């Protein structure tokens, strides 16, 4: 029996956290019936599909493909604001 890919394991985790099956997710995204199940033992999705799933689940693409354990997606604005806060804190400047 083949080992399930990291991507598929993450997909199962996220689907179950929403109380949905992988086939339900595929249908909602307009994919063919087994489009997402096809990743069970083989690789990772295309960049386009990865971005669609990232948006659907609101997680980072790195999380989906198993390169990162952090599910949170931070916008460029959030990253900038956090960085600015740290810089000001380190320089002892209060807002």
N, C-alpha and C positions, 0 to 999 in steps of 0.2 A: 504494500500500500504506500502511495506517495505521501510525502509530508506536505502539509498545507503551507502556502506561501505566507510571508509576514503580512503582505498586503491583504490577503484574504482573511487572515486571523483578525486584523484590525477592522476590516469591513464587517465581519461577523459581530465583533464587540460593539461597534457603533450602531449597527442595525438593531441588535438586541436591546441596547440601551434606550432605543426609541420604541421598543415593543413591535418592531416590524421585521419581516423576513427580508432576505437579500433580494428575492424576486419582487417583493412589494416596492423596494427602493428602486430597482431597475425599471419597473413599470412607471413609477412616478417621474423618473428622469427621462422616460421615453426610449429606453433601451430595449433590445429584444429580450425575450423571457429568460434566457440563461446567460445573458451577456456578462453579468458579474460573477456567476458561478464558474464561468470558464477560467477565472483567475485562481481557482482553488489550488491548483498544482503548478501553474505556469506563470511565472513572472509578474510584471507590473503593468499597469494600464498606460495608455498613451498620455502625453502631457495634457491634452484637451480633456480627456476623461478624468484625469487626476484633479484638474482644476474644478471640473463640475462637481466631483465628489467632495472636494475641499469646501466648496461653497455650500453644498447641501448639508454636510455634517458640521460645518463651522469649526474645522480643525485645520492644522497645518498640513501641507502636502508631505512634509518630512515625517509627520506622525503616521500618515496613511501608509507610507512605504516602509515604515519600521526603522527610520534613521533617527528618530527623536521620540522620547517618551512623553514629552509635553504636548498635550492636545491643544493648548490655547493658541489662538491666532492673535497676533498683535499687529495693529495697523502701523504704518510708518509714523503717523501722528503720535500714537501711543508710545512708540519707541523713542521718538524725539523728545516728547514731554518727560518721559522717565529719565532719559539721559541728561536733559537740562536740569531737572530736579537734583540729580546726583552731583552734577558739576557745581550748582549753586550751593548745595549742602557742603561739599568739600571745601569750597572757598569761603564758607561761613556767611553767605548772603541769604537773608530771609526774604521771602516774597511778601 
